[in-house]
Amino acid sequence: MKDCFASKKLNQLFATIAITVASLGIAKAANSQSVLFTETSIASSNPIAKDTSSSLTAVDALPDAPAPQNEMDTQDQEMPHQGQTKINTIPLLPPKLVSGTMLTAHDKWEIYYHKTYSPAAVIYPLFGAGMKMANPKKEYPREWQDGMGAFGRNYGNEIAQRTARSTADFATQVLFHEDPRYKRSESKNPVVRISHALAWTVVDKSDSGHRMFALSTFTSSAAGGFVGMAYLPDGYNDVTHAEQRMAIGIEGKVISNLLSEFQPVWGPVAAKLRVPKLLPEWWAPKPKR
């Protein structure tokens, strides 16, 4: 009885630590993303400020040097055009990759690299592993439920599924010329925006801007669902459970689209979060000079 109670408390501790670290990582990413885009935008639009942009920080930023009158007029004319861009930003990506320009295969590789091998790809799966440790499946064997070994297996499963999904995403988008970016609706009607986000799960856009079947939604979900057949315990490594995991992957895509659609609403709130610098500086890539 005592062993069972201690094991349950240990699992709860693992789950709490994992979710806390992941929460800090997400908040830090949101804050860092806001600072990163601000610094890079200043450097790209102001030649004088470009030389000093690398020294700017979120806490103590120097004012921009005054620009010539003709340059200021040009910037004023460009600002409304830039504000009309409705492309959702992908966290921790350079501004070039979230602009309205057509993406090359190399650009898609950069998106894939950041999604798969950035620090975020290591920290986000802590959420899934923490939740599974807090509420393990009763049919799982003991080595998947208790202790550090169980946490490692669940965490590895989350990493494997994430990597399989992003790899299938990248391969499909390159081979079939599918644009990986989500484009928000121009409407302000919440019902229309929700419908747009749901439809984008099935029909998105090609590199040339034409509508096309969102093949990557289904290839990535299938990859994430079926990869577990190679290592999950008996009873969960069959086709039925793989298809269930695939369905969950599609649901995750729907949720991602909804969050992206309404990012202008919740994004500023997330960017204003003040989180102690508990994470290393390499969490947010610095803009290239």
C-alpha positions as CSV (number, residue, x, y, z in Angstrom):
1,M,0.0,0.0,0.0
2,K,2.8,2.4,0.9
3,D,4.7,1.5,-2.3
4,C,1.6,2.3,-4.4
5,F,1.1,5.6,-2.6
6,A,4.7,6.5,-3.0
7,S,4.6,5.6,-6.7
8,K,1.6,7.7,-7.3
9,K,3.2,10.7,-5.5
10,L,6.4,10.2,-7.6
11,N,4.4,10.2,-10.8
12,Q,2.6,13.3,-9.8
13,L,5.9,15.0,-9.1
14,F,7.3,14.0,-12.5
15,A,4.1,15.4,-14.1
16,T,4.3,18.6,-12.2
17,I,7.9,19.2,-13.1
18,A,7.4,18.4,-16.7
19,I,4.3,20.7,-17.1
20,T,6.0,23.5,-15.2
21,V,9.1,23.5,-17.4
22,A,7.0,23.2,-20.6
23,S,4.8,26.2,-19.4
24,L,7.9,28.3,-18.8
25,G,9.3,27.3,-22.2
26,I,6.1,28.3,-24.0
27,A,5.8,31.7,-22.2
28,K,9.5,32.4,-22.8
29,A,9.0,31.5,-26.5
30,A,6.1,33.9,-26.8
31,N,8.0,36.7,-25.1
32,S,11.2,36.1,-27.1
33,Q,9.3,35.9,-30.4
34,S,7.8,39.4,-29.8
35,V,11.3,40.8,-29.0
36,L,12.9,39.0,-32.0
37,F,10.4,40.3,-34.6
38,T,10.7,43.8,-33.1
39,E,14.5,43.9,-33.3
40,T,14.6,42.4,-36.8
41,S,12.0,44.7,-38.1
42,I,13.9,47.7,-36.9
43,A,17.1,46.4,-38.4
44,S,15.6,45.7,-41.8
45,S,13.7,49.0,-42.1
46,N,16.2,51.5,-40.7
47,P,19.8,51.4,-42.1
48,I,21.1,53.5,-39.1
49,A,19.4,51.3,-36.5
50,K,20.6,48.2,-38.3
51,D,24.1,48.5,-36.9
52,T,22.8,48.8,-33.3
53,S,20.0,46.2,-33.5
54,S,22.1,43.4,-32.1
55,S,22.5,45.3,-28.8
56,L,18.8,45.8,-28.2
57,T,17.1,43.9,-25.4
58,A,13.5,43.5,-24.2
59,V,14.3,45.4,-21.0
60,D,16.5,48.2,-22.1
61,A,16.2,49.3,-25.8
62,L,17.8,52.4,-27.1
63,P,15.6,54.8,-29.3
64,D,16.0,54.7,-33.0
65,A,18.2,57.2,-34.7
66,P,16.3,59.8,-36.7
67,A,15.9,58.9,-40.3
68,P,15.9,61.3,-43.3
69,Q,12.5,62.8,-44.2
70,N,12.2,60.9,-47.5
71,E,13.0,57.7,-45.8
72,M,10.4,58.3,-43.1
73,D,7.8,59.0,-45.8
74,T,8.7,55.7,-47.5
75,Q,8.3,53.8,-44.2
76,D,4.9,55.5,-43.5
77,Q,3.7,54.3,-46.9
78,E,4.9,50.8,-46.3
79,M,3.4,50.3,-42.9
80,P,-0.3,49.9,-44.0
81,H,0.8,47.4,-46.6
82,Q,2.7,45.4,-44.0
83,G,-0.2,45.5,-41.6
84,Q,-2.4,43.8,-44.1
85,T,-0.4,40.6,-44.0
86,K,-2.6,37.9,-42.5
87,I,-0.1,35.1,-42.4
88,N,0.2,33.5,-39.0
89,T,3.7,33.6,-37.6
90,I,5.4,30.3,-36.7
91,P,7.1,30.7,-33.3
92,L,10.9,31.3,-33.4
93,L,11.2,31.7,-37.2
94,P,12.9,34.6,-38.9
95,P,10.5,37.2,-40.3
96,K,11.4,36.3,-43.9
97,L,9.7,32.9,-43.4
98,V,6.5,34.4,-42.1
99,S,6.1,37.1,-44.8
100,G,3.8,36.9,-47.8
101,T,6.5,35.8,-50.2
102,M,6.6,32.4,-51.9
103,L,8.7,29.8,-49.9
104,T,11.4,27.9,-51.5
105,A,12.4,24.3,-50.6
106,H,15.2,25.7,-48.4
107,D,12.7,28.0,-46.6
108,K,10.5,25.0,-45.9
109,W,13.6,23.1,-44.6
110,E,14.3,26.0,-42.2
111,I,10.7,25.7,-40.9
112,Y,11.1,22.0,-40.5
113,Y,14.4,22.4,-38.7
114,H,13.0,24.9,-36.2
115,K,9.9,22.7,-35.6
116,T,11.8,19.5,-35.2
117,Y,15.3,20.3,-33.7
118,S,14.8,23.7,-31.9
119,P,14.7,23.8,-28.0
120,A,10.9,24.1,-28.3
121,A,10.8,20.6,-29.9
122,V,12.5,19.2,-26.7
123,I,10.5,21.1,-24.2
124,Y,6.9,20.9,-25.6
125,P,6.7,17.1,-25.4
126,L,7.2,17.4,-21.7
127,F,3.5,18.4,-21.6
128,G,2.3,15.1,-23.1
129,A,4.7,13.0,-21.0
130,G,3.7,14.8,-17.9
131,M,0.0,14.3,-18.5
132,K,0.5,10.6,-19.2
133,M,2.5,10.2,-16.0
134,A,-0.2,12.0,-14.0
135,N,-2.9,9.8,-15.5
136,P,-1.4,6.6,-16.9
137,K,-3.4,4.1,-18.9
138,K,-4.4,1.2,-16.7
139,E,-3.7,-1.3,-19.4
140,Y,-0.1,-0.1,-19.7
141,P,2.6,-2.4,-18.2
142,R,4.3,-1.1,-15.1
143,E,7.4,0.0,-16.9
144,W,5.3,2.5,-18.8
145,Q,3.5,3.8,-15.6
146,D,6.0,4.2,-12.7
147,G,9.4,5.8,-12.2
148,M,12.0,7.5,-14.3
149,G,12.0,4.7,-16.9
150,A,8.3,5.2,-17.5
151,F,8.7,8.9,-17.8
152,G,11.5,8.4,-20.3
153,R,9.4,6.0,-22.4
154,N,6.5,8.4,-22.5
155,Y,8.7,11.4,-23.3
156,G,10.4,9.4,-26.1
157,N,7.0,8.5,-27.5
158,E,6.1,12.2,-27.6
159,I,9.4,13.1,-29.3
160,A,9.0,10.2,-31.9
161,Q,5.4,11.3,-32.8
162,R,6.3,14.9,-33.1
163,T,9.3,14.1,-35.3
164,A,7.3,11.8,-37.5
165,R,4.6,14.4,-38.0
166,S,6.9,17.2,-38.8
167,T,9.0,15.1,-41.2
168,A,5.9,13.9,-43.1
169,D,4.7,17.5,-43.1
170,F,8.0,18.7,-44.7
171,A,8.2,15.9,-47.3
172,T,4.6,16.4,-48.4
173,Q,4.9,20.2,-48.6
174,V,8.0,20.0,-50.7
175,L,6.9,17.2,-53.0
176,F,3.4,18.6,-53.6
177,H,4.3,22.3,-53.4
178,E,2.1,22.9,-50.4
179,D,2.5,26.2,-48.4
180,P,3.0,25.2,-44.7
181,R,1.8,28.6,-43.5
182,Y,-1.7,29.2,-42.2
183,K,-3.4,32.3,-43.6
184,R,-5.9,34.0,-41.4
185,S,-9.4,35.0,-42.5
186,E,-10.0,38.6,-43.6
187,S,-13.4,38.5,-41.8
188,K,-14.0,39.8,-38.3
189,N,-17.0,37.6,-37.8
190,P,-16.1,34.8,-35.2
191,V,-18.3,32.2,-36.9
192,V,-16.7,32.9,-40.3
193,R,-13.2,32.8,-38.8
194,I,-13.9,29.5,-37.0
195,S,-15.3,28.0,-40.3
196,H,-12.2,29.2,-42.1
197,A,-9.9,27.5,-39.6
198,L,-11.8,24.3,-39.8
199,A,-11.8,24.3,-43.6
200,W,-8.1,25.0,-43.7
201,T,-7.6,21.6,-42.2
202,V,-8.9,20.0,-45.4
203,V,-8.2,22.7,-48.0
204,D,-5.2,25.0,-47.8
205,K,-3.0,26.8,-50.4
206,S,-0.2,25.8,-52.8
207,D,3.1,27.7,-53.1
208,S,1.5,29.7,-56.0
209,G,-1.5,30.7,-53.8
210,H,-4.1,28.4,-55.3
211,R,-6.4,26.3,-53.2
212,M,-5.4,22.6,-52.9
213,F,-6.2,19.6,-50.8
214,A,-4.3,19.8,-47.5
215,L,-2.5,16.5,-48.0
216,S,0.1,17.3,-45.3
217,T,-2.6,17.3,-42.6
218,F,-3.3,13.6,-43.3
219,T,0.2,12.4,-44.1
220,S,1.6,14.0,-40.9
221,S,-1.2,12.7,-38.7
222,A,-0.8,9.2,-40.2
223,A,3.0,9.3,-39.6
224,G,2.5,10.4,-36.0
225,G,-0.2,7.7,-35.4
226,F,1.5,4.7,-37.0
227,V,5.1,5.3,-35.7
228,G,4.0,4.0,-32.3
229,M,3.5,0.6,-33.8
230,A,7.2,0.1,-33.6
231,Y,7.7,0.4,-29.8
232,L,4.4,0.8,-27.9
233,P,3.4,-2.0,-25.5
234,D,1.1,-4.8,-26.7
235,G,-2.5,-3.8,-27.1
236,Y,-1.5,-0.3,-28.3
237,N,0.8,-1.2,-31.2
238,D,-2.0,-2.4,-33.5
239,V,-3.7,-0.7,-36.5
240,T,-6.8,0.3,-34.6
241,H,-4.9,2.3,-32.0
242,A,-2.7,3.8,-34.7
243,E,-5.8,5.0,-36.5
244,Q,-7.0,6.5,-33.2
245,R,-3.7,8.3,-32.8
246,M,-4.0,9.6,-36.4
247,A,-7.5,11.0,-35.6
248,I,-6.1,12.7,-32.6
249,G,-3.4,14.2,-34.8
250,I,-6.0,15.7,-37.1
251,E,-7.9,17.1,-34.1
252,G,-4.6,18.7,-33.0
253,K,-4.3,20.3,-36.5
254,V,-7.8,21.8,-36.1
255,I,-6.9,23.2,-32.7
256,S,-3.6,24.6,-34.1
257,N,-5.6,26.3,-36.9
258,L,-8.0,27.8,-34.4
259,L,-5.2,29.1,-32.2
260,S,-3.5,30.6,-35.3
261,E,-6.7,32.2,-36.5
262,F,-7.3,34.0,-33.1
263,Q,-3.6,34.7,-32.4
264,P,-4.2,38.5,-32.7
265,V,-6.5,38.1,-29.6
266,W,-4.4,36.0,-27.3
267,G,-0.9,36.7,-28.8
268,P,-0.5,40.2,-27.2
269,V,-1.4,38.8,-23.8
270,A,1.1,36.0,-24.1
271,A,3.8,38.4,-25.2
272,K,3.3,40.6,-22.1
273,L,4.0,37.7,-19.7
274,R,7.0,38.3,-17.6
275,V,8.9,35.1,-16.9
276,P,12.1,34.9,-15.0
277,K,15.1,34.0,-17.1
278,L,15.2,30.4,-16.0
279,L,15.8,29.2,-19.6
280,P,19.1,29.5,-21.5
281,E,19.7,32.3,-23.9
282,W,19.7,29.9,-26.9
283,W,16.0,29.3,-26.4
284,A,15.3,32.2,-28.9
285,P,17.6,32.5,-32.0
286,K,19.2,35.8,-32.5
287,P,18.4,37.7,-35.7
288,K,21.1,37.5,-38.4
289,R,23.0,40.7,-39.1
